[in-house]
Amino acid sequence: MFKNFVKRIGLMNIIMLVVVISIIIVSEILFLSGKKLDAIFIAFWAPTILGFMNYLKYKK
């Protein structure tokens, strides 16, 4: 089942999604610990990475 998922989505996309999820988690931890400006700065990385993934996917 997992092999089919990896085959359908692609290994690099799964790695990038794990990176994005970890960035969101780190941002939440920073926000809840009181470092709000750092958390907001890091939170902007996730949509940037997702946008870059979309750009590379549809560029031909």
Summary of the structure (lengths in Angstrom):
residues: 60
radius of gyration: 14.2
end to end distance: 30.4
largest distance: 43.5
contacts: 129
relative contact order: 0.12
helix: 87%
strand: 0%
